[in-house]
């Protein structure tokens, strides 16, 4: 077909972006709900290297991209994207940095509406195939007529690309993906296009994304760290391996070539992905090696495991990805992060004369092309073989993300009900006294509220256990410090019943009751991935009044406990003079830290509520 159909082609559409690069070109990486740039990005890159998530050479490459502003001006480069809408592809990155992108993708209007919309608001230029001349077509009409089929129109796409931007050097990226056997056919189609363009157009470069689930030449340091991580693996991983979970050691195979060079091969192939996937990727490896040997620049970097729709639509893979974080240093990335880091490595390969992509750079073995600058997500340095952790990862996902989440949700709901009951009893007491402070003092509030108050406050010690078991992200000591003062005060009321008649007990009941109902409700909904704006506002606003009220009430309650302790009569006048120093010692834990904690909460309020308003305004 490629030799028979040499004249059929497409019309050409062009969209010139109206956006401009804001200030200087800056490398940005979205990561965990933040956009990292500058020093923050450099720190994170170093952290990835030290954790073993990426190789040292990858960290060096990303550092160079982050520090070299001139590399990010892509206005003079022409990128062909076979599969422009690919989740892992660099389309948005390229357009934002002013590149000229020749987009090839399936003829689906919703895909092209998105691509054209991105292009219009970018600093780049989009070129794409059309079924009829662009003329004065509307944006909607362009989306209807744009696109082609890589499987059924392979020769026509090749013909069209041979005539686009004549005299310009192209970088051809093969990013399209389909499930099963169609991926092999798709890879063959993209390979046929790339092969002919390399032959017919001068200085054509190729770009691929390598999968981490393959057999690669790793590094000696990665092999040593994998052995170290295996020896230090948690006991539960050893137990799972003994009970048939299938965990096996990540053992590198050492191979020595005829010249005495040692290569450390890591096997991370996942058989569950099927033979079609590995064959399709192998086709890309072969083309990359052959083309580089003939003088073409070839960028082909290992990408990390990524939560793309094509992967997580399989529930087994989704659960396995969710549990991989328990096998250090494995990390699964969101597609925005993976796309940004792989785009950065593409820029490095194209701009750095010493990159492995450059055919003038000597490699110990052609397969080392896929070893340099590897962003493998920890697969090479994990103590257990990548293909064997799936079952254990699924079990850990079920345990930590399903069972633990369900338990924490029920715990928070139980606390909501408990503190709601405390608040309800407090309100009834106040109502019965007509909200008169003299009558309130005469009431036996502790007799009505003391039992549930003590139970639910002491129950908060479970949160220390949660933190120690890793069920929550807080450090257990921090949690213990936060709840210790409350528990000590409640227990003090038990030891000194004479202090239970203080009017300041109502201040504690009001401040604690309302705060905890809101706090635990907020946590319960957060575990379900839900958010009620009003509840969020209450969570970060009520403390403005309730926190000072709570602290003031606690201080007066402490004063009442110390002064009404009958034990002073027992120890005698000799120790009675310690009343004031004891109170001052306790106050010293409250007063100095109050401004600090209050300021911290104000900062958190501004960060959460102020940030959301900013986002709404921007939208």
C-alpha positions as CSV (number, residue, x, y, z in Angstrom):
1,X,0.0,0.0,0.0
2,X,2.8,2.4,0.8
3,X,4.4,1.9,-2.6
4,X,1.1,1.9,-4.5
5,X,-0.7,5.0,-3.2
6,X,1.8,7.8,-3.7
7,X,-0.5,10.7,-4.8
8,X,-3.5,10.7,-2.6
9,X,-3.3,13.2,0.2
10,X,-5.3,15.7,2.3
11,X,-6.0,19.4,2.4
12,X,-4.1,21.4,5.0
13,X,-5.5,23.4,7.9
14,X,-3.6,25.9,10.0
15,X,-4.3,27.5,13.3
16,X,-2.0,30.3,14.5
17,X,-2.1,30.7,18.2
18,X,-3.1,34.1,19.6
19,X,-1.4,33.5,22.9
20,X,2.0,34.7,24.0
21,X,4.7,33.3,26.2
22,X,4.3,35.1,29.5
23,X,7.7,36.6,30.3
24,X,10.5,34.1,30.0
25,X,10.2,30.5,28.9
26,X,10.1,28.5,32.1
27,X,10.0,24.7,32.6
28,X,7.0,23.7,34.7
29,X,5.9,20.3,36.0
30,X,2.4,19.7,37.6
31,X,2.8,17.5,40.6
32,X,0.4,16.6,43.4
33,X,-1.9,19.6,42.9
34,X,1.0,22.0,42.5
35,X,2.9,23.4,39.6
36,X,6.6,23.1,40.2
37,X,9.0,25.6,38.7
38,X,12.4,27.1,39.6
39,X,13.9,26.0,42.9
40,X,10.8,24.0,43.9
41,X,11.2,21.9,40.7
42,X,15.0,21.4,41.2
43,X,14.4,20.3,44.8
44,X,11.8,17.8,43.7
45,X,14.0,16.4,40.9
46,X,16.8,15.9,43.5
47,X,14.2,14.2,45.8
48,X,13.2,11.8,42.9
49,X,16.9,10.9,42.4
50,X,17.6,10.3,46.0
51,X,14.4,8.2,46.4
52,X,15.4,6.1,43.4
53,X,12.3,7.1,41.4
54,X,14.5,8.2,38.5
55,X,18.1,7.6,37.4
56,X,20.8,10.1,38.1
57,X,21.2,10.9,34.4
58,X,17.5,11.7,34.2
59,X,17.8,14.1,37.1
60,X,20.8,15.8,35.4
61,X,18.8,16.1,32.1
62,X,15.7,17.6,33.8
63,X,18.0,20.0,35.8
64,X,19.6,21.2,32.5
65,X,16.2,21.8,31.0
66,X,15.0,23.7,34.0
67,X,18.1,25.9,34.0
68,X,18.4,26.6,30.3
69,X,15.7,29.0,29.3
70,X,16.8,29.2,25.6
71,X,16.1,25.5,25.1
72,X,12.4,26.1,25.8
73,X,11.9,28.4,22.9
74,X,10.5,25.9,20.4
75,X,9.3,28.4,17.8
76,X,11.9,27.1,15.3
77,X,11.1,23.4,15.6
78,X,8.5,21.3,13.7
79,X,6.9,18.4,15.5
80,X,4.8,15.7,13.8
81,X,2.6,14.1,16.5
82,X,1.1,10.8,15.4
83,X,-1.6,10.5,18.0
84,X,-1.7,14.2,18.9
85,X,-4.4,13.7,21.6
86,X,-2.4,11.0,23.4
87,X,-2.6,11.4,27.2
88,X,1.2,11.0,27.5
89,X,2.0,13.1,24.4
90,X,3.5,16.6,24.7
91,X,0.9,18.5,22.6
92,X,0.0,21.1,25.2
93,X,3.7,21.6,26.3
94,X,4.8,22.1,22.7
95,X,2.1,24.5,21.9
96,X,2.7,26.6,25.1
97,X,6.3,27.0,24.1
98,X,5.6,28.2,20.6
99,X,6.3,25.0,18.6
100,X,5.0,24.3,15.2
101,X,3.0,21.1,15.7
102,X,1.7,19.0,12.8
103,X,-1.0,17.0,14.4
104,X,-2.3,13.6,13.1
105,X,-5.2,12.0,14.9
106,X,-8.5,10.2,14.3
107,X,-11.3,12.1,12.6
108,X,-13.4,12.6,15.7
109,X,-14.9,16.2,16.0
110,X,-14.6,16.2,19.9
111,X,-10.9,15.5,19.6
112,X,-10.2,18.2,17.1
113,X,-12.4,20.7,18.9
114,X,-10.1,20.3,21.9
115,X,-6.9,20.4,19.9
116,X,-8.0,23.5,18.0
117,X,-9.1,25.2,21.2
118,X,-5.7,24.6,22.8
119,X,-3.9,25.8,19.7
120,X,-5.9,29.1,19.5
121,X,-4.9,30.1,23.0
122,X,-1.3,29.0,22.7
123,X,1.9,30.6,21.4
124,X,2.4,27.9,18.8
125,X,1.1,27.0,15.4
126,X,-1.1,23.9,14.6
127,X,-1.1,22.3,11.2
128,X,-3.5,19.4,10.5
129,X,-5.1,17.3,7.7
130,X,-8.5,18.3,6.4
131,X,-10.9,16.5,4.1
132,X,-11.5,19.7,2.2
133,X,-9.7,23.1,1.9
134,X,-9.8,25.3,4.9
135,X,-11.2,28.4,3.3
136,X,-13.4,30.3,5.6
137,X,-14.6,27.3,7.6
138,X,-15.7,28.0,11.1
139,X,-14.0,26.4,14.1
140,X,-16.8,23.9,14.4
141,X,-16.6,23.0,10.7
142,X,-12.8,22.5,10.9
143,X,-13.3,20.1,13.8
144,X,-15.8,18.2,11.6
145,X,-13.5,17.9,8.6
146,X,-10.2,17.5,10.4
147,X,-8.3,14.2,11.0
148,X,-7.5,10.9,9.4
149,X,-7.1,7.2,10.2
150,X,-3.6,6.0,10.8
151,X,-4.7,2.4,10.1
152,X,-6.7,2.8,6.9
153,X,-5.1,5.9,5.5
154,X,-1.4,5.3,6.2
155,X,-0.1,6.1,2.6
156,X,-2.2,9.3,2.4
157,X,-0.8,10.5,5.7
158,X,2.7,9.8,4.6
159,X,2.1,11.7,1.3
160,X,0.6,14.7,3.1
161,X,3.5,14.9,5.6
162,X,6.1,14.7,2.8
163,X,4.6,18.0,1.4
164,X,4.2,19.8,4.7
165,X,6.6,22.6,5.6
166,X,9.1,21.7,2.9
167,X,12.7,22.5,3.8
168,X,12.1,22.2,7.5
169,X,13.5,19.4,9.7
170,X,10.8,17.4,11.3
171,X,10.7,15.6,14.7
172,X,8.2,12.6,14.3
173,X,6.7,11.4,17.5
174,X,4.8,8.1,17.6
175,X,2.3,8.5,20.5
176,X,-0.9,6.8,19.3
177,X,-2.2,3.8,21.2
178,X,-4.9,1.2,20.8
179,X,-5.8,-1.9,22.9
180,X,-4.8,-5.4,21.9
181,X,-3.7,-6.5,18.5
182,X,-4.7,-3.1,17.1
183,X,-1.7,-1.6,18.8
184,X,0.6,-3.8,16.8
185,X,-1.1,-2.7,13.6
186,X,-1.0,1.0,14.7
187,X,2.7,0.7,15.5
188,X,3.4,-0.8,12.1
189,X,1.5,2.1,10.4
190,X,3.4,4.7,12.4
191,X,6.7,2.9,11.6
192,X,5.9,2.9,7.9
193,X,5.3,6.6,8.0
194,X,8.4,7.3,10.0
195,X,10.6,5.1,7.8
196,X,9.6,6.9,4.6
197,X,9.9,10.4,6.1
198,X,13.4,9.6,7.4
199,X,14.3,8.5,3.9
200,X,12.7,11.4,2.0
201,X,13.2,14.4,4.3
202,X,16.6,15.6,5.5
203,X,17.5,15.7,9.2
204,X,14.3,14.0,10.3
205,X,14.4,13.0,14.0
206,X,12.2,10.4,15.7
207,X,10.6,10.4,19.2
208,X,9.1,7.6,21.2
209,X,8.0,6.9,24.8
210,X,9.4,3.7,26.2
211,X,7.4,1.7,28.7
212,X,8.9,0.8,32.1
213,X,7.3,-2.6,31.8
214,X,10.0,-4.0,29.5
215,X,13.4,-5.5,29.7
216,X,16.1,-2.8,29.7
217,X,19.8,-2.4,30.3
218,X,19.8,-0.8,33.7
219,X,22.7,0.5,35.7
220,X,25.1,-1.1,38.3
221,X,23.9,1.3,40.9
222,X,20.3,0.5,40.2
223,X,21.1,-3.2,40.6
224,X,22.9,-2.6,44.0
225,X,20.0,-0.5,45.3
226,X,17.4,-3.1,44.3
227,X,19.3,-5.7,46.3
228,X,19.5,-3.3,49.2
229,X,15.8,-2.5,49.1
230,X,15.0,-6.2,49.0
231,X,17.0,-6.9,52.1
232,X,15.3,-4.0,53.8
233,X,11.8,-4.8,52.6
234,X,9.1,-4.8,55.4
235,X,8.2,-8.1,57.1
236,X,4.7,-8.1,55.7
237,X,6.1,-8.3,52.1
238,X,8.1,-11.4,53.2
239,X,4.9,-12.9,54.7
240,X,3.0,-12.3,51.5
241,X,5.7,-14.0,49.4
242,X,5.5,-17.0,51.7
243,X,1.7,-17.2,51.4
244,X,1.7,-17.4,47.6
245,X,1.4,-13.8,46.7
246,X,4.1,-14.3,44.0
247,X,6.6,-11.7,45.1
248,X,10.1,-12.4,43.7
249,X,13.4,-10.7,44.1
250,X,14.3,-8.0,41.5
251,X,17.5,-9.7,40.4
252,X,19.5,-8.1,37.6
253,X,21.1,-10.4,35.0
254,X,24.8,-9.4,34.4
255,X,25.9,-9.8,30.8
256,X,29.4,-9.3,29.5
257,X,30.0,-8.5,25.8
258,X,33.0,-9.5,23.7
259,X,34.8,-6.3,24.6
260,X,34.5,-6.9,28.3
261,X,31.7,-4.3,29.0
262,X,29.4,-5.3,31.7
263,X,25.6,-4.7,31.3
264,X,23.0,-5.1,34.1
265,X,19.7,-6.2,32.6
266,X,16.4,-5.6,34.5
267,X,13.3,-7.6,33.6
268,X,10.2,-5.5,34.3
269,X,7.9,-7.1,31.7
270,X,4.4,-7.5,32.9
271,X,2.9,-10.6,31.2
272,X,-0.7,-9.4,32.0
273,X,-0.2,-6.6,29.4
274,X,-0.1,-9.3,26.7
275,X,2.2,-10.1,23.8
276,X,0.7,-7.5,21.5
277,X,1.8,-4.6,23.8
278,X,5.4,-5.8,24.1
279,X,5.6,-6.5,20.4
280,X,4.3,-3.1,19.4
281,X,6.9,-1.5,21.7
282,X,9.6,-3.7,20.4
283,X,8.9,-2.5,16.8
284,X,9.5,1.1,18.1
285,X,12.8,0.0,19.7
286,X,14.0,-1.6,16.4
287,X,13.2,1.5,14.4
288,X,14.9,3.7,17.0
289,X,18.1,1.7,16.9
290,X,18.2,1.4,13.1
291,X,17.4,5.1,12.5
292,X,20.0,6.3,15.1
293,X,22.6,4.0,13.5
294,X,21.9,5.7,10.1
295,X,22.4,9.2,11.6
296,X,19.0,10.3,12.8
297,X,18.5,11.9,16.2
298,X,16.2,9.5,18.2
299,X,14.6,10.4,21.5
300,X,13.3,7.3,23.3
301,X,13.1,7.7,27.1
302,X,11.6,5.3,29.6
303,X,8.4,6.9,31.0
304,X,6.9,6.1,34.4
305,X,3.8,4.1,35.2
306,X,1.0,6.6,34.6
307,X,-2.7,6.7,35.5
308,X,-4.0,7.1,31.9
309,X,-7.5,6.2,31.0
310,X,-6.2,3.4,28.8
311,X,-4.6,1.8,31.9
312,X,-7.0,2.5,34.8
313,X,-10.1,1.4,32.8
314,X,-8.9,-2.0,33.8
315,X,-9.9,-2.4,37.4
316,X,-7.1,-4.8,38.2
317,X,-4.4,-2.4,36.9
318,X,-6.2,0.5,38.7
319,X,-6.0,-1.4,42.1
320,X,-2.4,-2.5,41.4
321,X,-1.4,1.1,40.7
322,X,-3.1,2.2,43.9
323,X,-1.2,-0.2,46.0
324,X,2.3,0.2,44.4
325,X,3.2,3.1,46.7
326,X,3.8,0.4,49.4
327,X,6.7,-1.0,47.4
328,X,9.4,1.7,47.8
329,X,10.5,3.5,45.7
330,X,7.7,2.8,43.2
331,X,5.6,5.9,42.4
332,X,2.7,6.0,39.9
333,X,2.2,9.4,38.3
334,X,-0.8,11.4,37.0
335,X,-0.7,11.9,33.3
336,X,-0.1,15.6,33.6
337,X,3.1,15.0,35.5
338,X,4.3,12.2,33.2
339,X,3.6,14.3,30.1
340,X,5.5,17.3,31.4
341,X,8.6,15.3,32.5
342,X,8.7,13.3,29.2
343,X,8.4,16.5,27.2
344,X,11.3,17.9,29.2
345,X,13.4,14.9,28.4
346,X,12.4,15.3,24.7
347,X,13.7,18.9,24.8
348,X,17.0,17.7,26.4
349,X,17.5,15.1,23.7
350,X,17.0,17.6,20.9
351,X,18.9,20.5,22.4
352,X,21.9,18.8,24.2
353,X,24.6,17.8,21.8
354,X,25.8,15.1,24.3
355,X,22.5,13.4,24.8
356,X,22.1,9.7,24.0
357,X,19.6,10.7,21.3
358,X,22.4,12.3,19.3
359,X,24.0,9.6,17.0
360,X,27.4,11.2,17.6
361,X,27.3,10.3,21.2
362,X,29.0,6.9,21.7
363,X,26.9,4.3,23.5
364,X,28.4,1.1,25.0
365,X,25.5,-0.8,23.4
366,X,22.7,0.3,21.0
367,X,20.2,-0.7,23.7
368,X,21.7,1.9,26.1
369,X,19.7,4.4,24.1
370,X,16.7,3.4,26.3
371,X,18.7,3.3,29.5
372,X,19.9,6.9,29.6
373,X,17.7,9.5,31.3
374,X,15.3,6.8,32.5
375,X,12.2,8.1,34.4
376,X,11.2,4.6,35.4
377,X,9.2,5.5,38.5
378,X,11.3,3.2,40.7
379,X,10.8,0.0,38.7
380,X,14.5,-0.5,38.3
381,X,15.3,0.0,42.0
382,X,12.4,-1.8,43.7
383,X,13.5,-4.7,45.8
384,X,10.9,-7.0,44.2
385,X,10.5,-7.8,40.5
386,X,8.0,-5.4,38.9
387,X,5.9,-8.1,37.3
388,X,5.4,-10.0,40.6
389,X,4.1,-7.2,42.8
390,X,0.7,-6.9,41.1
391,X,-1.3,-9.3,43.4
392,X,0.3,-7.9,46.5
393,X,-0.3,-4.3,45.4
394,X,-3.9,-5.1,44.8
395,X,-4.2,-6.7,48.3
396,X,-2.6,-3.6,49.8
397,X,-4.9,-1.3,47.8
398,X,-8.0,-3.2,49.2
399,X,-6.6,-3.1,52.7
400,X,-5.4,0.5,52.8
401,X,-7.7,2.3,50.3
402,X,-10.9,0.3,50.8
403,X,-11.0,-1.3,54.3
404,X,-9.0,1.4,56.0
405,X,-10.9,4.2,54.3
406,X,-14.2,2.5,55.3
407,X,-13.0,2.2,58.9
408,X,-11.8,5.8,59.0
409,X,-15.1,7.0,57.5
410,X,-17.0,5.1,60.2
411,X,-14.7,6.4,62.9
412,X,-15.2,10.0,61.8
413,X,-19.0,9.5,61.6
414,X,-19.1,8.0,65.1
415,X,-17.2,11.0,66.4
416,X,-19.6,13.4,64.6
417,X,-22.5,11.7,66.3
418,X,-20.7,11.6,69.6
419,X,-19.7,15.3,69.6
420,X,-23.1,16.2,68.2
421,X,-24.7,14.5,71.2
422,X,-22.4,16.5,73.5
423,X,-23.4,19.7,71.8
424,X,-27.0,18.7,72.0
425,X,-26.8,18.1,75.7
426,X,-25.0,21.4,76.2
427,X,-27.7,23.3,74.3
428,X,-30.5,21.6,76.4
429,X,-28.7,22.6,79.6
430,X,-28.4,26.2,78.5
431,X,-32.0,26.3,77.3
432,X,-33.2,24.8,80.6
433,X,-31.4,27.6,82.4
434,X,-32.8,30.3,80.0
435,X,-29.2,30.9,79.1
436,X,-28.6,32.7,82.4
437,X,-25.0,32.3,83.6
438,X,-26.0,32.3,87.3
439,X,-28.5,29.4,86.7
440,X,-25.9,27.6,84.5
441,X,-23.4,27.7,87.4
442,X,-25.8,26.0,89.7
443,X,-26.5,23.2,87.2
444,X,-24.6,20.0,87.4
445,X,-23.4,20.1,83.8
446,X,-20.7,17.5,84.3
447,X,-23.3,15.1,85.6
448,X,-25.2,15.3,82.3
449,X,-22.3,15.7,79.8
450,X,-19.3,14.2,81.6
451,X,-19.6,10.6,80.5
452,X,-20.0,11.2,76.7
453,X,-17.4,14.0,76.9
454,X,-14.8,11.8,78.5
455,X,-15.6,8.8,76.2
456,X,-15.3,10.7,72.9
457,X,-12.4,12.8,74.0
458,X,-10.4,9.7,75.1
459,X,-11.5,7.9,71.9
460,X,-9.3,10.5,70.1
461,X,-6.3,8.5,71.3
462,X,-7.2,6.1,68.4
463,X,-6.0,8.9,66.1
464,X,-2.5,8.4,67.5
465,X,-2.8,4.7,66.7
466,X,-4.0,5.6,63.2
467,X,-0.9,7.8,62.6
468,X,1.5,5.1,64.0
469,X,0.0,2.5,61.6
470,X,0.3,4.9,58.7
471,X,-3.5,5.1,58.2
472,X,-3.2,8.9,58.2
473,X,-0.4,11.1,57.0
474,X,0.2,13.0,60.3
475,X,3.1,12.1,62.6
476,X,1.8,10.3,65.7
477,X,3.7,12.6,68.1
478,X,2.1,15.6,66.6
479,X,-1.3,14.1,67.0
480,X,-0.5,13.1,70.6
481,X,0.5,16.6,71.5
482,X,-2.6,18.0,70.0
483,X,-5.0,15.9,72.0
484,X,-3.0,15.4,75.2
485,X,-4.0,18.7,76.8
486,X,-7.6,18.0,76.3
487,X,-7.5,14.5,77.7
488,X,-5.5,15.7,80.7
489,X,-8.0,18.4,81.4
490,X,-11.0,16.0,81.2
491,X,-9.2,13.5,83.5
492,X,-8.4,16.3,85.9
493,X,-12.2,17.0,86.2
494,X,-12.6,13.3,87.2
495,X,-9.8,13.6,89.8
496,X,-11.1,17.0,91.1
497,X,-15.0,16.8,91.1
498,X,-15.1,20.0,93.1
499,X,-14.0,21.9,90.0
500,X,-16.8,20.6,87.9
501,X,-19.2,23.4,88.8
502,X,-17.1,26.1,86.9
503,X,-19.0,28.2,84.4
504,X,-16.0,27.8,82.0
505,X,-17.0,24.2,81.5
506,X,-19.7,25.5,79.2
507,X,-17.1,27.4,77.2
508,X,-15.2,24.1,76.6
509,X,-18.4,22.2,75.7
510,X,-19.4,24.9,73.2
511,X,-16.0,25.3,71.6
512,X,-15.1,21.6,71.5
513,X,-18.6,20.4,70.5
514,X,-19.1,22.7,67.5
515,X,-15.4,22.4,66.4
516,X,-15.4,18.6,66.4
517,X,-18.7,18.2,64.7
518,X,-17.5,20.3,61.8
519,X,-14.0,18.8,61.8
520,X,-15.0,15.2,61.8
521,X,-17.7,15.9,59.2
522,X,-15.1,17.5,57.0
523,X,-12.8,14.5,57.3
524,X,-15.6,12.0,56.6
525,X,-16.6,13.7,53.4
526,X,-12.9,14.1,52.4
527,X,-12.5,10.3,52.6
528,X,-15.3,10.0,50.1
529,X,-13.7,12.5,47.8
530,X,-16.5,15.0,48.4
531,X,-16.5,18.6,49.5
532,X,-19.4,20.8,50.7
533,X,-18.3,24.5,50.3
534,X,-20.2,25.6,53.3
535,X,-18.6,22.9,55.5
536,X,-15.2,23.9,54.2
537,X,-15.9,27.5,55.0
538,X,-17.0,26.6,58.5
539,X,-13.9,24.3,59.0
540,X,-11.6,27.2,58.3
541,X,-13.6,30.1,59.8
542,X,-15.2,29.0,63.1
543,X,-11.8,28.8,64.7
544,X,-11.6,32.6,64.6
545,X,-14.0,32.6,67.6
546,X,-14.0,29.1,68.9
547,X,-10.3,28.6,69.3
548,X,-9.7,31.7,71.5
549,X,-12.9,30.7,73.5
550,X,-11.6,27.2,73.9
551,X,-8.2,28.2,75.1
552,X,-9.6,30.9,77.5
553,X,-12.1,28.3,78.9
554,X,-9.4,25.7,79.3
555,X,-7.1,28.1,81.2
556,X,-9.9,29.0,83.7
557,X,-10.8,25.4,84.1
558,X,-7.2,24.6,84.9
559,X,-7.2,27.4,87.5
560,X,-10.4,25.9,89.0
561,X,-8.9,22.4,89.1
562,X,-5.7,23.5,90.8
563,X,-7.3,25.7,93.4
564,X,-10.1,23.3,94.3
565,X,-8.0,20.2,94.6
566,X,-8.6,18.8,98.2
567,X,-5.2,17.2,98.1
568,X,-3.6,20.4,99.1
569,X,-5.0,19.8,102.6
570,X,-3.3,16.4,102.6
571,X,0.1,17.5,101.5
572,X,0.0,20.4,103.9
573,X,1.0,24.0,103.8
574,X,4.5,23.1,102.9
575,X,3.4,22.4,99.3
576,X,0.5,24.8,99.1
577,X,2.8,27.4,97.7
578,X,3.2,25.3,94.5
579,X,-0.3,26.2,93.3
580,X,0.7,29.3,91.5
581,X,3.9,27.8,89.9
582,X,1.9,24.8,88.8
583,X,-0.7,27.0,87.1
584,X,2.0,29.1,85.5
585,X,3.8,26.0,84.2
586,X,0.6,24.8,82.6
587,X,-0.2,28.2,81.2
588,X,3.3,28.3,79.7
589,X,2.3,25.5,77.4
590,X,-0.7,27.4,76.2
591,X,0.1,31.1,76.1
592,X,3.3,31.1,74.1
593,X,2.1,28.7,71.5
594,X,-1.4,30.2,71.0
595,X,-0.2,33.1,68.7
596,X,1.9,30.6,66.7
597,X,-0.9,28.1,66.2
598,X,-3.5,30.8,65.6
599,X,-1.3,32.3,63.0
600,X,-0.8,28.9,61.4
601,X,-4.5,28.4,61.2
602,X,-5.0,31.9,59.6
603,X,-2.4,30.9,57.0
604,X,-4.2,27.7,56.3
605,X,-7.5,29.6,56.0
606,X,-6.0,32.0,53.5
607,X,-4.5,29.1,51.6
608,X,-7.7,27.1,51.3
609,X,-10.4,29.8,51.1
610,X,-8.3,32.4,49.4
611,X,-7.0,29.9,46.9
612,X,-10.4,28.6,46.0
613,X,-11.7,32.2,45.4
614,X,-8.7,32.9,43.2
615,X,-9.4,29.8,41.2
616,X,-13.0,30.7,40.7
617,X,-12.1,34.2,39.6
618,X,-9.6,32.8,37.1
619,X,-12.1,30.3,35.7
